[in-house]
Amino acid sequence: MKFTKHFIDRYFERILQCKNSLNYSEAVSAVKSDIIEKQNNTQKYAFEYFIGNRIPEIKLPIGTGHRLVIRKDWAITVY
């Protein structure tokens, strides 16, 4: 899965509740780590199942109360 800059910015704003002051590669690493940390086993299984299949659009839960919007293996936003 790849991350758009918009996704990274929204993730920092909405999930981490801070301003992104990292460069893109550092921000991606931080976001990936946080996503893995927040996922339960069922969510991890769903990611493994759906990511890489270029599904037109899917909304996957992360943690409790948040959703990732993914289009063709690009994470585009989070709410």
C-alpha positions in Angstrom: 0.0 0.0 0.0 1.2 3.5 -0.9 0.3 6.7 0.9 -0.7 10.0 -0.6 0.6 13.2 1.0 -3.0 14.1 1.8 -3.4 10.8 3.7 -0.2 11.4 5.7 -1.3 15.0 6.6 -4.8 13.8 7.6 -3.4 10.9 9.6 -1.2 13.3 11.6 -4.1 15.7 12.0 -6.9 13.3 12.9 -5.3 10.2 14.4 -2.0 11.5 15.9 -3.5 14.9 16.6 -0.4 16.9 15.8 1.1 18.8 12.9 3.3 16.8 10.5 6.9 18.3 10.7 8.6 15.2 9.2 9.8 14.7 5.6 7.7 12.3 3.6 9.7 9.1 4.1 10.0 9.6 7.9 6.2 10.4 8.1 5.4 7.3 6.1 7.5 5.2 8.5 5.8 6.8 11.5 2.3 6.2 10.1 3.0 2.6 9.1 4.3 1.9 12.7 1.2 3.5 14.2 -1.2 1.7 12.0 0.4 -1.7 12.9 0.3 -0.8 16.6 -3.4 0.2 16.5 -4.7 -2.8 14.6 -6.2 -5.9 16.3 -5.7 -9.3 14.8 -8.9 -9.2 12.7 -7.9 -5.8 11.2 -4.4 -7.1 10.4 -5.9 -10.1 8.6 -8.2 -7.8 6.6 -5.3 -5.7 5.5 -3.3 -8.8 4.4 -6.3 -10.0 2.5 -7.3 -6.8 0.7 -4.1 -4.9 0.2 -2.3 -5.7 -3.1 -5.5 -6.7 -5.0 -6.1 -3.2 -6.5 -9.7 -3.0 -5.2 -11.4 0.1 -6.7 -12.2 1.4 -3.2 -12.4 0.0 0.3 -12.8 1.4 3.8 -10.9 -0.6 6.4 -11.2 0.0 10.1 -8.1 0.9 12.2 -8.2 0.7 15.9 -11.5 1.9 17.4 -13.5 4.5 15.6 -11.3 5.3 12.6 -11.4 4.2 8.9 -8.8 4.2 6.2 -10.0 4.9 2.6 -8.0 3.0 0.1 -8.3 3.2 -3.7 -6.3 0.8 -5.9 -3.7 0.2 -3.1 -3.3 4.0 -2.4 -4.3 5.2 1.1 -6.1 8.5 0.2 -7.6 9.6 3.5 -8.6 8.7 7.0 -11.5 9.7 9.2 
